[in-house]
Amino acid sequence: MEQLMKASEYSEVASWAEGFGGSLDSFDFISGRFSLADWISLSEIFRPSFIEIEGCILWNRSFERQNFDTWMTELSGDRTGVETVLNRLRLWQLIDYGESAEDAAAASTVADSIAQCWKLRLAEQFPGVRFHVAALETEDGPVVEFNVVRH
């Protein structure tokens, strides 16, 4: 991951703030744009629910029994492999952004923030379990993933 971008460095936010004399910040930027529905939905992205199924810890949203069973069979019961396949958030599925270097840096920052939140949430829900949580750069853009670290 590259160095994290500050919201104030993103041109749309910076331009907006300059329109008010530059004294406003990202909190001001979103306060007039986000509804309560936006906030509650966003909170579930940063603080999702996780479940344990047959020794796998999964992002609740990614669990579908038939898909899970297919991957368990395909990967010969390799729980880490199944978690790695199912526990992936591809930012392009959530956020429509361009291909500029600025957009890439902003998307990477968002992915890193989500990964950090997921790491904390997993530790909260599953104390004593070690996780690998990462924000990865792929050819399709940032991906957040996690799996249990097994010995």
Order of alpha helices (4+ residues) and beta strands (2+ residues): alpha-alpha-alpha-beta-beta-alpha-alpha-beta-alpha-alpha-beta-beta
